[in-house]
Amino acid sequence: DVWWQEVAGLAPELAAGRGHDGLAARTPDESRLWEGLFQFLAALARHQPVLIFLDDLQWADTATLGLAGYLVRQAAASRLPITLLATSHPMPPRSDAAILYQSLQRLDLLARLTLDPLSTDEVMALARRLSPTYGYPFGSWLYRSSEGNPFILAELVRYARDQQLLSAAGVVNLSLLPATPVVPPSVYALIQSRLALLSDAARRVLDAAVAVGRAFEFEVVARAAALSDSAALDALDELRQARLIQPLDSQRFAFDHTLTIEVARQEEGELRPPPPD
């Protein structure tokens, strides 16, 4: 009963199901709550495997991350079939979520699965499901704009429906399909939030790279940004950690996505004052 009372703090219907009229008055105790939840999951796991799914872990607060780490460690120690599955966007290097990730990795309690871009054939197969008649032109537009990125792909489909480019019956208005890259509002906000966290040096290097194009060389952007080699390298490391660029080799880099360039170009015009006459 003591563990039921702890779990019922989050799910009162559990206490009601066992005939409790209400929760006993007590001082909240985080460690007891965590153990109560683990005991509840352990009881379930003795009957069948348990899978806990947490979406968007990068937004979790400290208490939720602490609980997740506790459940993973206790499940491993008990050898019960309890698995925690979490999805996350790239985590800032020193965030609480990144610290949890690193600690579980050191304990060999974590397996990372990277969500790779979809291939052309996979995007085309999806387009044919959405629009059997116009699958090829619609799929070509989706792949050209998303480059196979699953999140961007999903937002583009949402955009197409909202803008009446794709009807519920699967009809695509080919005359309205944009020829230039489309940045759905949700994708714009995501990239914009990453840009807002950049240091001045990283932003100067990014602006220089935008002027060069999708791929650029270290020496070119370092000189254009008027930074020393050391400062430019630090800026590039910051851009890599923000998942805005990726290395091609030791001296060459490329933007992670065409839409990153589009947003950075628009944000440059809004954030940078115009030159004096």
Buried (B, 14 or more C-beta within 10 A) or exposed (E): EEBBBBBBBEEEEBBEEEEBEEEEEEEEEEEBBBBBBBBBBBBEBEEEEBEBEBEEBBEBEEEBBBBBBBBBBBBBEEEBEBBBEBEBBEBEEEEBBBBBBEBBEEEEBBEEEEEEBBEEEBBBEBBBEBBEEBBEBBBBBBBBBBBBBBBBBBBBBBBBEEBEBBEEEBEBEEEEBEEEBBBBEEBBEBBBEBBEEBEEBBBBBBBBBBEBEBEBBBEBBBEBBEBEEEBBBBBBEBBBBBBBBEEEEEEEBBBBBBBBBBBBEBBBEEEEEEEEE
